[in-house]
């Protein structure tokens, strides 16, 4: 995966991600849209077969990069919790 910053201002962040698909960008966008300080969040691609996607974020307060980091951290924690719960549930069924 490659990440390239396209735009980084006080209220907006746009990054290009190469080598990832909607599988990772959709959950990030969903989490971002739940934050009150996020005015707009979306991802886009020029063509369905393109290997790069762009994630765009506009905020009303705070730094966009910090809010994106918060969303990614939240998803990491959710995945860890799911993994632990899944492991404990599948072990008890054996």
C-alpha positions in Angstrom: 0.0 0.0 0.0 1.2 3.5 -0.9 -0.2 6.7 0.6 0.3 10.0 -1.0 -1.0 13.3 0.4 -2.8 15.3 -2.2 -4.2 18.1 0.0 -3.6 18.9 3.6 -5.0 22.2 4.9 -6.5 23.3 8.3 -9.9 21.9 7.4 -9.3 19.4 4.5 -7.3 16.3 3.9 -7.2 14.4 0.6 -4.9 11.3 0.3 -4.4 8.9 -2.5 -4.1 5.2 -1.5 -2.7 2.8 -4.0 -3.1 -1.0 -3.5 -6.2 -0.9 -1.3 -9.9 -1.1 -2.2 -13.2 -0.1 -0.7 -12.8 -3.0 1.8 -10.7 -0.7 3.9 -11.9 2.7 2.8 -15.6 2.1 3.5 -15.2 1.3 7.2 -12.9 4.3 7.7 -15.4 6.6 6.0 -18.3 5.2 8.0 -16.4 5.9 11.3 -15.4 9.4 10.2 -19.0 10.3 9.4 -20.0 9.5 13.0 -17.7 12.2 14.4 -19.4 15.5 15.1 -16.4 17.4 13.9 -16.5 15.8 10.5 -18.4 17.9 7.9 -17.8 15.5 4.9 -15.9 12.3 4.3 -15.9 10.1 1.2 -13.6 8.0 -1.0 -13.6 7.9 -4.8 -11.9 6.3 -7.7 -11.4 7.3 -11.3 -12.3 3.9 -12.6 -13.4 0.6 -11.0 -10.3 -1.1 -12.3 -7.9 1.6 -11.0 -5.5 0.5 -8.3 -5.7 3.9 -6.5 -8.5 5.5 -4.5 -8.7 8.9 -2.9 -10.0 9.6 0.6 -11.3 13.1 1.2 -12.1 14.5 4.6 -13.4 18.0 5.6 -13.8 19.0 9.2 -15.4 21.8 11.1 -13.0 21.7 14.0 -9.7 19.9 14.8 -7.0 18.8 12.4 -8.2 16.4 9.7 -5.1 14.2 10.0 -5.7 13.8 13.8 -9.4 12.9 13.2 -8.4 10.3 10.5 -5.8 8.8 13.0 -8.6 8.6 15.6 -10.9 6.7 13.2 -8.1 4.3 12.2 -7.3 3.7 15.9 -11.0 3.0 16.6 -11.1 0.4 13.8 -8.0 -1.2 15.0 -9.5 -1.6 18.5 -12.7 -2.9 17.1 -10.9 -5.6 15.1 -8.8 -6.6 18.1 -12.0 -6.9 20.2 -13.7 -8.9 17.5 -10.7 -11.2 17.2 -10.6 -11.9 20.9 -14.4 -12.5 21.1 -14.2 -14.8 18.0 -11.4 -16.8 19.5 -13.1 -17.2 22.8 -16.4 -18.3 21.2 -14.8 -20.7 18.8 -12.6 -22.3 21.5 -15.7 -23.0 23.7 -17.4 -24.8 20.8 -14.7 -27.4 20.4 
